[in-house]
């Protein structure tokens, strides 16, 4: 390597690091955004309990359907023992 390259290469690295550090310090000195208003969730008056007899177990009192997982179909698993291959 030439003597000029030995001097210029470290100088370029030092300038790049200096620019990075200057940008980091300048970004850190900016003002923080104003605090946000907290989100207040409405409280429920009735505590959740197990469904009573006569009510549908597939929905809760708010009318949102509840999904209960069913048994896994063993014929549709993706493992090395599959007879069907998608890359044919």
PDB file of N, CA, C and O in Angstrom:
ATOM      1  N   UNK A   1       0.843  -1.179   0.000  1.00  0.00           N
ATOM      2  CA  UNK A   1       0.000   0.000   0.000  1.00  0.00           C
ATOM      3  C   UNK A   1       0.887   1.241   0.000  1.00  0.00           C
ATOM      4  O   UNK A   1       1.944   1.280   0.630  1.00  0.00           O
ATOM      5  N   UNK A   2       0.432   2.221  -0.707  1.00  0.00           N
ATOM      6  CA  UNK A   2       1.209   3.454  -0.763  1.00  0.00           C
ATOM      7  C   UNK A   2       1.022   4.255   0.524  1.00  0.00           C
ATOM      8  O   UNK A   2       0.074   4.043   1.279  1.00  0.00           O
ATOM      9  N   UNK A   3       1.941   5.167   0.747  1.00  0.00           N
ATOM     10  CA  UNK A   3       1.906   5.977   1.961  1.00  0.00           C
ATOM     11  C   UNK A   3       0.674   6.888   1.972  1.00  0.00           C
ATOM     12  O   UNK A   3       0.115   7.159   3.035  1.00  0.00           O
ATOM     13  N   UNK A   4       0.256   7.355   0.810  1.00  0.00           N
ATOM     14  CA  UNK A   4      -0.918   8.228   0.721  1.00  0.00           C
ATOM     15  C   UNK A   4      -2.184   7.459   1.109  1.00  0.00           C
ATOM     16  O   UNK A   4      -3.035   7.977   1.831  1.00  0.00           O
ATOM     17  N   UNK A   5      -2.297   6.247   0.633  1.00  0.00           N
ATOM     18  CA  UNK A   5      -3.457   5.426   0.957  1.00  0.00           C
ATOM     19  C   UNK A   5      -3.492   5.100   2.451  1.00  0.00           C
ATOM     20  O   UNK A   5      -4.567   5.044   3.048  1.00  0.00           O
ATOM     21  N   UNK A   6      -2.327   4.885   3.054  1.00  0.00           N
ATOM     22  CA  UNK A   6      -2.264   4.602   4.479  1.00  0.00           C
ATOM     23  C   UNK A   6      -2.709   5.796   5.312  1.00  0.00           C
ATOM     24  O   UNK A   6      -3.179   5.614   6.435  1.00  0.00           O
ATOM     25  N   UNK A   7      -2.575   7.001   4.797  1.00  0.00           N
ATOM     26  CA  UNK A   7      -3.004   8.193   5.521  1.00  0.00           C
ATOM     27  C   UNK A   7      -4.464   8.553   5.224  1.00  0.00           C
ATOM     28  O   UNK A   7      -5.188   8.990   6.119  1.00  0.00           O
ATOM     29  N   UNK A   8      -4.891   8.375   3.992  1.00  0.00           N
ATOM     30  CA  UNK A   8      -6.233   8.785   3.590  1.00  0.00           C
ATOM     31  C   UNK A   8      -7.295   7.826   4.133  1.00  0.00           C
ATOM     32  O   UNK A   8      -8.353   8.274   4.575  1.00  0.00           O
ATOM     33  N   UNK A   9      -7.037   6.537   4.107  1.00  0.00           N
ATOM     34  CA  UNK A   9      -8.024   5.553   4.554  1.00  0.00           C
ATOM     35  C   UNK A   9      -8.413   5.757   6.027  1.00  0.00           C
ATOM     36  O   UNK A   9      -9.608   5.824   6.314  1.00  0.00           O
ATOM     37  N   UNK A  10      -7.475   5.859   6.967  1.00  0.00           N
ATOM     38  CA  UNK A  10      -7.882   6.118   8.361  1.00  0.00           C
ATOM     39  C   UNK A  10      -8.568   7.478   8.526  1.00  0.00           C
ATOM     40  O   UNK A  10      -9.458   7.624   9.364  1.00  0.00           O
ATOM     41  N   UNK A  11      -8.157   8.474   7.732  1.00  0.00           N
ATOM     42  CA  UNK A  11      -8.786   9.786   7.818  1.00  0.00           C
ATOM     43  C   UNK A  11     -10.254   9.707   7.382  1.00  0.00           C
ATOM     44  O   UNK A  11     -11.118  10.330   7.999  1.00  0.00           O
ATOM     45  N   UNK A  12     -10.531   8.951   6.334  1.00  0.00           N
ATOM     46  CA  UNK A  12     -11.908   8.779   5.868  1.00  0.00           C
ATOM     47  C   UNK A  12     -12.739   8.055   6.927  1.00  0.00           C
ATOM     48  O   UNK A  12     -13.896   8.408   7.156  1.00  0.00           O
ATOM     49  N   UNK A  13     -12.167   7.062   7.560  1.00  0.00           N
ATOM     50  CA  UNK A  13     -12.886   6.334   8.604  1.00  0.00           C
ATOM     51  C   UNK A  13     -13.167   7.245   9.791  1.00  0.00           C
ATOM     52  O   UNK A  13     -14.270   7.219  10.337  1.00  0.00           O
ATOM     53  N   UNK A  14     -12.207   8.036  10.193  1.00  0.00           N
ATOM     54  CA  UNK A  14     -12.402   8.953  11.315  1.00  0.00           C
ATOM     55  C   UNK A  14     -13.452  10.017  11.002  1.00  0.00           C
ATOM     56  O   UNK A  14     -14.249  10.370  11.870  1.00  0.00           O
ATOM     57  N   UNK A  15     -13.459  10.524   9.787  1.00  0.00           N
ATOM     58  CA  UNK A  15     -14.466  11.520   9.410  1.00  0.00           C
ATOM     59  C   UNK A  15     -15.850  10.882   9.428  1.00  0.00           C
ATOM     60  O   UNK A  15     -16.800  11.497   9.913  1.00  0.00           O
ATOM     61  N   UNK A  16     -15.985   9.675   8.917  1.00  0.00           N
ATOM     62  CA  UNK A  16     -17.286   8.998   8.909  1.00  0.00           C
ATOM     63  C   UNK A  16     -17.785   8.759  10.329  1.00  0.00           C
ATOM     64  O   UNK A  16     -18.962   8.981  10.614  1.00  0.00           O
ATOM     65  N   UNK A  17     -16.911   8.311  11.220  1.00  0.00           N
ATOM     66  CA  UNK A  17     -17.300   8.093  12.614  1.00  0.00           C
ATOM     67  C   UNK A  17     -17.667   9.418  13.278  1.00  0.00           C
ATOM     68  O   UNK A  17     -18.621   9.476  14.055  1.00  0.00           O
ATOM     69  N   UNK A  18     -16.925  10.476  12.981  1.00  0.00           N
ATOM     70  CA  UNK A  18     -17.225  11.789  13.543  1.00  0.00           C
ATOM     71  C   UNK A  18     -18.581  12.310  13.086  1.00  0.00           C
ATOM     72  O   UNK A  18     -19.325  12.884  13.882  1.00  0.00           O
ATOM     73  N   UNK A  19     -18.908  12.116  11.815  1.00  0.00           N
ATOM     74  CA  UNK A  19     -20.212  12.547  11.314  1.00  0.00           C
ATOM     75  C   UNK A  19     -21.325  11.741  11.975  1.00  0.00           C
ATOM     76  O   UNK A  19     -22.373  12.289  12.320  1.00  0.00           O
ATOM     77  N   UNK A  20     -21.102  10.463  12.148  1.00  0.00           N
ATOM     78  CA  UNK A  20     -22.103   9.617  12.811  1.00  0.00           C
ATOM     79  C   UNK A  20     -22.337  10.084  14.250  1.00  0.00           C
ATOM     80  O   UNK A  20     -23.483  10.220  14.679  1.00  0.00           O
ATOM     81  N   UNK A  21     -21.268  10.325  14.986  1.00  0.00           N
ATOM     82  CA  UNK A  21     -21.402  10.763  16.371  1.00  0.00           C
ATOM     83  C   UNK A  21     -22.068  12.133  16.462  1.00  0.00           C
ATOM     84  O   UNK A  21     -22.889  12.365  17.350  1.00  0.00           O
ATOM     85  N   UNK A  22     -21.721  13.039  15.551  1.00  0.00           N
ATOM     86  CA  UNK A  22     -22.345  14.366  15.557  1.00  0.00           C
ATOM     87  C   UNK A  22     -23.845  14.245  15.296  1.00  0.00           C
ATOM     88  O   UNK A  22     -24.641  14.927  15.941  1.00  0.00           O
ATOM     89  N   UNK A  23     -24.235  13.390  14.364  1.00  0.00           N
ATOM     90  CA  UNK A  23     -25.657  13.187  14.105  1.00  0.00           C
ATOM     91  C   UNK A  23     -26.376  12.556  15.281  1.00  0.00           C
ATOM     92  O   UNK A  23     -27.528  12.893  15.558  1.00  0.00           O
ATOM     93  N   UNK A  24     -25.711  11.645  15.977  1.00  0.00           N
ATOM     94  CA  UNK A  24     -26.315  11.009  17.142  1.00  0.00           C
ATOM     95  C   UNK A  24     -26.547  12.013  18.259  1.00  0.00           C
ATOM     96  O   UNK A  24     -27.607  12.015  18.885  1.00  0.00           O
ATOM     97  N   UNK A  25     -25.563  12.862  18.510  1.00  0.00           N
ATOM     98  CA  UNK A  25     -25.711  13.862  19.567  1.00  0.00           C
ATOM     99  C   UNK A  25     -26.740  14.915  19.185  1.00  0.00           C
ATOM    100  O   UNK A  25     -27.483  15.384  20.047  1.00  0.00           O
ATOM    101  N   UNK A  26     -26.801  15.291  17.933  1.00  0.00           N
ATOM    102  CA  UNK A  26     -27.785  16.283  17.495  1.00  0.00           C
ATOM    103  C   UNK A  26     -29.196  15.716  17.599  1.00  0.00           C
ATOM    104  O   UNK A  26     -30.122  16.429  17.987  1.00  0.00           O
ATOM    105  N   UNK A  27     -29.367  14.454  17.258  1.00  0.00           N
ATOM    106  CA  UNK A  27     -30.691  13.836  17.363  1.00  0.00           C
ATOM    107  C   UNK A  27     -31.132  13.646  18.801  1.00  0.00           C
ATOM    108  O   UNK A  27     -32.327  13.703  19.090  1.00  0.00           O
ATOM    109  N   UNK A  28     -30.199  13.422  19.703  1.00  0.00           N
ATOM    110  CA  UNK A  28     -30.534  13.204  21.102  1.00  0.00           C
ATOM    111  C   UNK A  28     -30.908  14.502  21.805  1.00  0.00           C
ATOM    112  O   UNK A  28     -31.572  14.470  22.841  1.00  0.00           O
ATOM    113  N   UNK A  29     -30.496  15.638  21.261  1.00  0.00           N
ATOM    114  CA  UNK A  29     -30.766  16.904  21.934  1.00  0.00           C
ATOM    115  C   UNK A  29     -32.099  17.507  21.535  1.00  0.00           C
ATOM    116  O   UNK A  29     -32.505  18.521  22.103  1.00  0.00           O
ATOM    117  N   UNK A  30     -32.800  16.905  20.561  1.00  0.00           N
ATOM    118  CA  UNK A  30     -34.103  17.432  20.169  1.00  0.00           C
ATOM    119  C   UNK A  30     -35.107  17.243  21.295  1.00  0.00           C
ATOM    120  O   UNK A  30     -34.952  16.371  22.149  1.00  0.00           O
ATOM    121  N   UNK A  31     -36.138  18.076  21.277  1.00  0.00           N
ATOM    122  CA  UNK A  31     -37.168  18.010  22.314  1.00  0.00           C
ATOM    123  C   UNK A  31     -37.994  16.744  22.141  1.00  0.00           C
ATOM    124  O   UNK A  31     -38.263  16.306  21.023  1.00  0.00           O
ATOM    125  N   UNK A  32     -38.387  16.170  23.259  1.00  0.00           N
ATOM    126  CA  UNK A  32     -39.259  15.005  23.236  1.00  0.00           C
ATOM    127  C   UNK A  32     -40.663  15.446  22.849  1.00  0.00           C
ATOM    128  O   UNK A  32     -41.034  16.593  23.097  1.00  0.00           O
ATOM    129  N   UNK A  33     -41.452  14.561  22.246  1.00  0.00           N
ATOM    130  CA  UNK A  33     -42.831  14.922  21.913  1.00  0.00           C
ATOM    131  C   UNK A  33     -43.644  15.127  23.189  1.00  0.00           C
ATOM    132  O   UNK A  33     -43.293  14.586  24.237  1.00  0.00           O
ATOM    133  N   UNK A  34     -44.716  15.894  23.113  1.00  0.00           N
ATOM    134  CA  UNK A  34     -45.520  16.105  24.322  1.00  0.00           C
ATOM    135  C   UNK A  34     -46.155  14.801  24.779  1.00  0.00           C
ATOM    136  O   UNK A  34     -46.427  13.925  23.958  1.00  0.00           O
ATOM    137  N   UNK A  35     -46.395  14.660  26.080  1.00  0.00           N
ATOM    138  CA  UNK A  35     -46.991  13.416  26.577  1.00  0.00           C
ATOM    139  C   UNK A  35     -48.393  13.235  26.006  1.00  0.00           C
ATOM    140  O   UNK A  35     -49.128  14.201  25.798  1.00  0.00           O
ATOM    141  N   UNK A  36     -48.741  11.996  25.761  1.00  0.00           N
ATOM    142  CA  UNK A  36     -50.049  11.683  25.197  1.00  0.00           C
ATOM    143  C   UNK A  36     -51.075  11.475  26.299  1.00  0.00           C
ATOM    144  O   UNK A  36     -50.743  11.132  27.434  1.00  0.00           O
ATOM    145  N   UNK A  37     -52.328  11.692  25.931  1.00  0.00           N
ATOM    146  CA  UNK A  37     -53.407  11.470  26.878  1.00  0.00           C
ATOM    147  C   UNK A  37     -53.608   9.961  27.039  1.00  0.00           C
ATOM    148  O   UNK A  37     -53.669   9.244  26.041  1.00  0.00           O
ATOM    149  N   UNK A  38     -53.712   9.468  28.275  1.00  0.00           N
ATOM    150  CA  UNK A  38     -53.862   8.025  28.468  1.00  0.00           C
ATOM    151  C   UNK A  38     -55.222   7.541  27.969  1.00  0.00           C
ATOM    152  O   UNK A  38     -56.213   8.269  28.023  1.00  0.00           O
ATOM    153  N   UNK A  39     -55.251   6.314  27.490  1.00  0.00           N
ATOM    154  CA  UNK A  39     -56.483   5.691  27.028  1.00  0.00           C
ATOM    155  C   UNK A  39     -57.173   5.067  28.223  1.00  0.00           C
ATOM    156  O   UNK A  39     -56.577   4.273  28.951  1.00  0.00           O
ATOM    157  N   UNK A  40     -58.436   5.431  28.424  1.00  0.00           N
ATOM    158  CA  UNK A  40     -59.208   4.897  29.546  1.00  0.00           C
ATOM    159  C   UNK A  40     -60.230   3.924  28.979  1.00  0.00           C
ATOM    160  O   UNK A  40     -61.097   4.308  28.194  1.00  0.00           O
ATOM    161  N   UNK A  41     -60.125   2.665  29.380  1.00  0.00           N
ATOM    162  CA  UNK A  41     -61.063   1.644  28.935  1.00  0.00           C
ATOM    163  C   UNK A  41     -62.252   1.607  29.869  1.00  0.00           C
ATOM    164  O   UNK A  41     -62.094   1.731  31.083  1.00  0.00           O
ATOM    165  N   UNK A  42     -63.443   1.437  29.317  1.00  0.00           N
ATOM    166  CA  UNK A  42     -64.618   1.363  30.197  1.00  0.00           C
ATOM    167  C   UNK A  42     -64.578   0.087  31.025  1.00  0.00           C
ATOM    168  O   UNK A  42     -64.209  -0.979  30.531  1.00  0.00           O
ATOM    169  N   UNK A  43     -64.958   0.207  32.272  1.00  0.00           N
ATOM    170  CA  UNK A  43     -64.966  -0.977  33.135  1.00  0.00           C
ATOM    171  C   UNK A  43     -66.289  -1.711  32.964  1.00  0.00           C
ATOM    172  O   UNK A  43     -67.322  -1.098  32.696  1.00  0.00           O
ATOM    173  N   UNK A  44     -66.245  -3.017  33.121  1.00  0.00           N
ATOM    174  CA  UNK A  44     -67.457  -3.814  33.004  1.00  0.00           C
ATOM    175  C   UNK A  44     -68.134  -3.896  34.358  1.00  0.00           C
ATOM    176  O   UNK A  44     -67.480  -4.107  35.380  1.00  0.00           O
ATOM    177  N   UNK A  45     -69.449  -3.729  34.359  1.00  0.00           N
ATOM    178  CA  UNK A  45     -70.165  -3.752  35.629  1.00  0.00           C
ATOM    179  C   UNK A  45     -70.346  -5.172  36.143  1.00  0.00           C
ATOM    180  O   UNK A  45     -70.352  -5.391  37.355  1.00  0.00           O
ATOM    181  N   UNK A  46     -70.493  -6.134  35.252  1.00  0.00           N
ATOM    182  CA  UNK A  46     -70.672  -7.524  35.670  1.00  0.00           C
ATOM    183  C   UNK A  46     -69.363  -8.270  35.472  1.00  0.00           C
ATOM    184  O   UNK A  46     -68.712  -8.127  34.437  1.00  0.00           O
ATOM    185  N   UNK A  47     -68.983  -9.054  36.448  1.00  0.00           N
ATOM    186  CA  UNK A  47     -67.759  -9.836  36.317  1.00  0.00           C
ATOM    187  C   UNK A  47     -68.032 -11.052  35.449  1.00  0.00           C
ATOM    188  O   UNK A  47     -69.116 -11.630  35.526  1.00  0.00           O
ATOM    189  N   UNK A  48     -67.078 -11.450  34.630  1.00  0.00           N
ATOM    190  CA  UNK A  48     -67.301 -12.629  33.786  1.00  0.00           C
ATOM    191  C   UNK A  48     -67.399 -13.889  34.633  1.00  0.00           C
ATOM    192  O   UNK A  48     -66.642 -14.082  35.585  1.00  0.00           O
ATOM    193  N   UNK A  49     -68.331 -14.722  34.271  1.00  0.00           N
ATOM    194  CA  UNK A  49     -68.502 -15.983  34.989  1.00  0.00           C
ATOM    195  C   UNK A  49     -68.792 -17.074  33.970  1.00  0.00           C
ATOM    196  O   UNK A  49     -68.936 -16.800  32.779  1.00  0.00           O
ATOM    197  N   UNK A  50     -68.876 -18.294  34.437  1.00  0.00           N
ATOM    198  CA  UNK A  50     -69.160 -19.393  33.530  1.00  0.00           C
ATOM    199  C   UNK A  50     -70.591 -19.255  33.018  1.00  0.00           C
ATOM    200  O   UNK A  50     -71.463 -18.748  33.724  1.00  0.00           O
ATOM    201  N   UNK A  51     -70.830 -19.709  31.783  1.00  0.00           N
ATOM    202  CA  UNK A  51     -72.184 -19.565  31.236  1.00  0.00           C
ATOM    203  C   UNK A  51     -73.193 -20.385  32.032  1.00  0.00           C
ATOM    204  O   UNK A  51     -72.940 -21.531  32.405  1.00  0.00           O
ATOM    205  N   UNK A  52     -74.336 -19.766  32.277  1.00  0.00           N
ATOM    206  CA  UNK A  52     -75.377 -20.469  33.019  1.00  0.00           C
ATOM    207  C   UNK A  52     -76.137 -21.384  32.081  1.00  0.00           C
ATOM    208  O   UNK A  52     -75.989 -21.288  30.863  1.00  0.00           O
ATOM    209  N   UNK A  53     -76.946 -22.268  32.636  1.00  0.00           N
ATOM    210  CA  UNK A  53     -77.703 -23.202  31.809  1.00  0.00           C
ATOM    211  C   UNK A  53     -78.722 -22.423  30.997  1.00  0.00           C
ATOM    212  O   UNK A  53     -79.347 -21.491  31.502  1.00  0.00           O
ATOM    213  N   UNK A  54     -78.886 -22.803  29.746  1.00  0.00           N
ATOM    214  CA  UNK A  54     -79.832 -22.137  28.880  1.00  0.00           C
ATOM    215  C   UNK A  54     -79.172 -21.099  27.990  1.00  0.00           C
ATOM    216  O   UNK A  54     -79.784 -20.665  27.014  1.00  0.00           O
ATOM    217  N   UNK A  55     -77.955 -20.685  28.286  1.00  0.00           N
ATOM    218  CA  UNK A  55     -77.285 -19.720  27.420  1.00  0.00           C
ATOM    219  C   UNK A  55     -76.373 -20.468  26.453  1.00  0.00           C
ATOM    220  O   UNK A  55     -75.942 -21.587  26.727  1.00  0.00           O
ATOM    221  N   UNK A  56     -76.096 -19.851  25.352  1.00  0.00           N
ATOM    222  CA  UNK A  56     -75.273 -20.482  24.323  1.00  0.00           C
ATOM    223  C   UNK A  56     -73.802 -20.407  24.707  1.00  0.00           C
ATOM    224  O   UNK A  56     -73.320 -19.316  25.008  1.00  0.00           O
ATOM    225  N   UNK A  57     -73.066 -21.517  24.712  1.00  0.00           N
ATOM    226  CA  UNK A  57     -71.644 -21.476  25.056  1.00  0.00           C
ATOM    227  C   UNK A  57     -70.801 -20.887  23.927  1.00  0.00           C
ATOM    228  O   UNK A  57     -69.606 -20.661  24.114  1.00  0.00           O
ATOM    229  N   UNK A  58     -71.406 -20.629  22.740  1.00  0.00           N
ATOM    230  CA  UNK A  58     -70.615 -20.132  21.621  1.00  0.00           C
ATOM    231  C   UNK A  58     -70.518 -18.612  21.593  1.00  0.00           C
ATOM    232  O   UNK A  58     -69.833 -18.068  20.726  1.00  0.00           O
ATOM    233  N   UNK A  59     -71.169 -17.918  22.498  1.00  0.00           N
ATOM    234  CA  UNK A  59     -71.049 -16.464  22.532  1.00  0.00           C
ATOM    235  C   UNK A  59     -71.045 -15.992  23.972  1.00  0.00           C
ATOM    236  O   UNK A  59     -71.642 -16.624  24.844  1.00  0.00           O
ATOM    237  N   UNK A  60     -70.381 -14.893  24.217  1.00  0.00           N
ATOM    238  CA  UNK A  60     -70.343 -14.339  25.558  1.00  0.00           C
ATOM    239  C   UNK A  60     -71.438 -13.273  25.695  1.00  0.00           C
ATOM    240  O   UNK A  60     -72.106 -12.971  24.706  1.00  0.00           O
ATOM    241  N   UNK A  61     -71.640 -12.705  26.862  1.00  0.00           N
ATOM    242  CA  UNK A  61     -72.730 -11.750  27.069  1.00  0.00           C
ATOM    243  C   UNK A  61     -72.650 -10.516  26.164  1.00  0.00           C
ATOM    244  O   UNK A  61     -73.678  -9.892  25.904  1.00  0.00           O
ATOM    245  N   UNK A  62     -71.476 -10.153  25.684  1.00  0.00           N
ATOM    246  CA  UNK A  62     -71.374  -8.958  24.839  1.00  0.00           C
ATOM    247  C   UNK A  62     -71.767  -9.245  23.397  1.00  0.00           C
ATOM    248  O   UNK A  62     -71.818  -8.312  22.596  1.00  0.00           O
ATOM    249  N   UNK A  63     -72.043 -10.477  23.034  1.00  0.00           N
ATOM    250  CA  UNK A  63     -72.464 -10.821  21.689  1.00  0.00           C
ATOM    251  C   UNK A  63     -71.315 -11.180  20.762  1.00  0.00           C
ATOM    252  O   UNK A  63     -71.535 -11.429  19.576  1.00  0.00           O
ATOM    253  N   UNK A  64     -70.115 -11.212  21.271  1.00  0.00           N
ATOM    254  CA  UNK A  64     -68.963 -11.577  20.448  1.00  0.00           C
ATOM    255  C   UNK A  64     -68.833 -13.091  20.464  1.00  0.00           C
ATOM    256  O   UNK A  64     -68.774 -13.689  21.538  1.00  0.00           O
ATOM    257  N   UNK A  65     -68.787 -13.729  19.287  1.00  0.00           N
ATOM    258  CA  UNK A  65     -68.701 -15.195  19.283  1.00  0.00           C
ATOM    259  C   UNK A  65     -67.360 -15.676  19.829  1.00  0.00           C
ATOM    260  O   UNK A  65     -66.316 -15.076  19.574  1.00  0.00           O
ATOM    261  N   UNK A  66     -67.411 -16.760  20.576  1.00  0.00           N
ATOM    262  CA  UNK A  66     -66.213 -17.359  21.153  1.00  0.00           C
ATOM    263  C   UNK A  66     -65.879 -18.603  20.336  1.00  0.00           C
ATOM    264  O   UNK A  66     -66.723 -19.482  20.160  1.00  0.00           O
ATOM    265  N   UNK A  67     -64.668 -18.673  19.848  1.00  0.00           N
ATOM    266  CA  UNK A  67     -64.243 -19.807  19.035  1.00  0.00           C
ATOM    267  C   UNK A  67     -63.550 -20.808  19.940  1.00  0.00           C
ATOM    268  O   UNK A  67     -62.569 -20.478  20.606  1.00  0.00           O
ATOM    269  N   UNK A  68     -64.059 -22.028  19.965  1.00  0.00           N
ATOM    270  CA  UNK A  68     -63.428 -23.084  20.746  1.00  0.00           C
ATOM    271  C   UNK A  68     -62.744 -24.043  19.787  1.00  0.00           C
ATOM    272  O   UNK A  68     -63.361 -24.462  18.807  1.00  0.00           O
ATOM    273  N   UNK A  69     -61.504 -24.401  20.033  1.00  0.00           N
ATOM    274  CA  UNK A  69     -60.789 -25.281  19.111  1.00  0.00           C
ATOM    275  C   UNK A  69     -61.356 -26.685  19.149  1.00  0.00           C
ATOM    276  O   UNK A  69     -61.784 -27.179  20.192  1.00  0.00           O
ATOM    277  N   UNK A  70     -61.349 -27.315  17.984  1.00  0.00           N
ATOM    278  CA  UNK A  70     -61.831 -28.683  17.878  1.00  0.00           C
ATOM    279  C   UNK A  70     -60.656 -29.636  17.777  1.00  0.00           C
ATOM    280  O   UNK A  70     -59.504 -29.206  17.809  1.00  0.00           O
ATOM    281  N   UNK A  71     -60.934 -30.920  17.655  1.00  0.00           N
ATOM    282  CA  UNK A  71     -59.841 -31.890  17.533  1.00  0.00           C
ATOM    283  C   UNK A  71     -59.084 -31.703  16.218  1.00  0.00           C
ATOM    284  O   UNK A  71     -59.660 -31.260  15.224  1.00  0.00           O
ATOM    285  N   UNK A  72     -57.827 -32.033  16.216  1.00  0.00           N
ATOM    286  CA  UNK A  72     -56.975 -31.883  15.041  1.00  0.00           C
ATOM    287  C   UNK A  72     -57.174 -33.086  14.135  1.00  0.00           C
ATOM    288  O   UNK A  72     -57.169 -34.227  14.597  1.00  0.00           O
ATOM    289  N   UNK A  73     -57.349 -32.828  12.835  1.00  0.00           N
ATOM    290  CA  UNK A  73     -57.500 -33.907  11.863  1.00  0.00           C
ATOM    291  C   UNK A  73     -56.103 -34.419  11.519  1.00  0.00           C
ATOM    292  O   UNK A  73     -55.309 -33.693  10.920  1.00  0.00           O
ATOM    293  N   UNK A  74     -55.796 -35.663  11.891  1.00  0.00           N
ATOM    294  CA  UNK A  74     -54.455 -36.212  11.691  1.00  0.00           C
ATOM    295  C   UNK A  74     -54.137 -36.485  10.225  1.00  0.00           C
ATOM    296  O   UNK A  74     -52.967 -36.650   9.879  1.00  0.00           O
ATOM    297  N   UNK A  75     -55.147 -36.537   9.349  1.00  0.00           N
ATOM    298  CA  UNK A  75     -54.903 -36.813   7.935  1.00  0.00           C
ATOM    299  C   UNK A  75     -54.338 -35.603   7.206  1.00  0.00           C
ATOM    300  O   UNK A  75     -53.815 -35.747   6.101  1.00  0.00           O
ATOM    301  N   UNK A  76     -54.432 -34.402   7.800  1.00  0.00           N
ATOM    302  CA  UNK A  76     -54.039 -33.184   7.104  1.00  0.00           C
ATOM    303  C   UNK A  76     -52.748 -32.580   7.667  1.00  0.00           C
ATOM    304  O   UNK A  76     -52.484 -31.398   7.445  1.00  0.00           O
ATOM    305  N   UNK A  77     -51.944 -33.356   8.384  1.00  0.00           N
ATOM    306  CA  UNK A  77     -50.716 -32.791   8.928  1.00  0.00           C
ATOM    307  C   UNK A  77     -49.617 -32.789   7.869  1.00  0.00           C
ATOM    308  O   UNK A  77     -49.634 -33.588   6.933  1.00  0.00           O
ATOM    309  N   UNK A  78     -48.676 -31.888   8.035  1.00  0.00           N
ATOM    310  CA  UNK A  78     -47.559 -31.763   7.086  1.00  0.00           C
ATOM    311  C   UNK A  78     -46.296 -32.307   7.729  1.00  0.00           C
ATOM    312  O   UNK A  78     -45.593 -31.588   8.439  1.00  0.00           O
ATOM    313  N   UNK A  79     -46.015 -33.553   7.483  1.00  0.00           N
ATOM    314  CA  UNK A  79     -44.774 -34.127   7.966  1.00  0.00           C
ATOM    315  C   UNK A  79     -44.150 -34.976   6.865  1.00  0.00           C
ATOM    316  O   UNK A  79     -44.664 -35.022   5.748  1.00  0.00           O
ATOM    317  N   UNK A  80     -43.065 -35.635   7.171  1.00  0.00           N
ATOM    318  CA  UNK A  80     -42.326 -36.397   6.170  1.00  0.00           C
ATOM    319  C   UNK A  80     -43.053 -37.653   5.712  1.00  0.00           C
ATOM    320  O   UNK A  80     -42.679 -38.237   4.695  1.00  0.00           O
ATOM    321  N   UNK A  81     -44.066 -38.077   6.424  1.00  0.00           N
ATOM    322  CA  UNK A  81     -44.762 -39.305   6.085  1.00  0.00           C
ATOM    323  C   UNK A  81     -45.942 -39.087   5.149  1.00  0.00           C
ATOM    324  O   UNK A  81     -46.691 -40.027   4.883  1.00  0.00           O
ATOM    325  N   UNK A  82     -46.127 -37.864   4.638  1.00  0.00           N
ATOM    326  CA  UNK A  82     -47.238 -37.594   3.729  1.00  0.00           C
ATOM    327  C   UNK A  82     -47.058 -38.348   2.423  1.00  0.00           C
ATOM    328  O   UNK A  82     -45.948 -38.446   1.902  1.00  0.00           O
ATOM    329  N   UNK A  83     -48.142 -38.873   1.902  1.00  0.00           N
ATOM    330  CA  UNK A  83     -48.117 -39.530   0.607  1.00  0.00           C
ATOM    331  C   UNK A  83     -48.279 -38.522  -0.520  1.00  0.00           C
ATOM    332  O   UNK A  83     -47.808 -38.754  -1.633  1.00  0.00           O
ATOM    333  N   UNK A  84     -48.939 -37.408  -0.242  1.00  0.00           N
ATOM    334  CA  UNK A  84     -49.139 -36.376  -1.252  1.00  0.00           C
ATOM    335  C   UNK A  84     -47.994 -35.373  -1.166  1.00  0.00           C
ATOM    336  O   UNK A  84     -47.585 -34.979  -0.074  1.00  0.00           O
ATOM    337  N   UNK A  85     -47.485 -34.968  -2.314  1.00  0.00           N
ATOM    338  CA  UNK A  85     -46.416 -33.976  -2.366  1.00  0.00           C
ATOM    339  C   UNK A  85     -46.886 -32.825  -3.247  1.00  0.00           C
ATOM    340  O   UNK A  85     -47.426 -33.051  -4.330  1.00  0.00           O
ATOM    341  N   UNK A  86     -46.682 -31.586  -2.786  1.00  0.00           N
ATOM    342  CA  UNK A  86     -47.113 -30.419  -3.543  1.00  0.00           C
ATOM    343  C   UNK A  86     -46.142 -30.048  -4.656  1.00  0.00           C
ATOM    344  O   UNK A  86     -46.518 -29.293  -5.553  1.00  0.00           O
ATOM    345  N   UNK A  87     -44.917 -30.543  -4.635  1.00  0.00           N
ATOM    346  CA  UNK A  87     -43.924 -30.144  -5.637  1.00  0.00           C
ATOM    347  C   UNK A  87     -43.918 -31.042  -6.861  1.00  0.00           C
ATOM    348  O   UNK A  87     -42.947 -31.018  -7.617  1.00  0.00           O
ATOM    349  N   UNK A  88     -44.958 -31.835  -7.089  1.00  0.00           N
ATOM    350  CA  UNK A  88     -45.046 -32.659  -8.305  1.00  0.00           C
ATOM    351  C   UNK A  88     -45.542 -31.835  -9.458  1.00  0.00           C
ATOM    352  O   UNK A  88     -45.684 -32.349 -10.567  1.00  0.00           O
TER     353      UNK A  88
END
